[in-house]
Amino acid sequence: MMRQVAGAFAEYEKTRLVEKLAAARRRKREDADKCEGRKTRLQRLDELAKKADTEEARTPHQEAAEALQAAVAMARRLRRASPKTGERKSLRKISAELEKAGYLNERGRPYNPYSIKRMLEN
């Protein structure tokens, strides 16, 4: 009988904890768009640049963040519809254009079309 009572309390506590955490995630999503999962590369670089802001010299993190911001701006410009035809470039073509301009991902390879899609969503 004691085991059953202890099991019932454990089940109740787990249910309460799950509900509490779910409510906290909902509140966090209302404040910010994202509360779970890996941070974007730009968010990680911004955090590293803020940590290194104590020094006056430019850090590699700041330079990487600025390069990524420039790549995102170029991707958005390339994705806009053509005024003549009204068509948009495909994500693969945008990736090729970024590669020609010298914008590569953190591994030195062309951006994946899915990465381009994520850039354009933010």
Secondary structure, DSSP 8 states (H G I E B T S, - for coil): -HHHHHHHHHHHHHHHHHHHHHHHHHHHHHHSS--SS---HHHHHHHHHHHGGGSSS--HHHHHHHHHHHHHHHHHHHHS--TTT-----HHHHHHHHHHTT---TTSS---HHHHHHHHH-
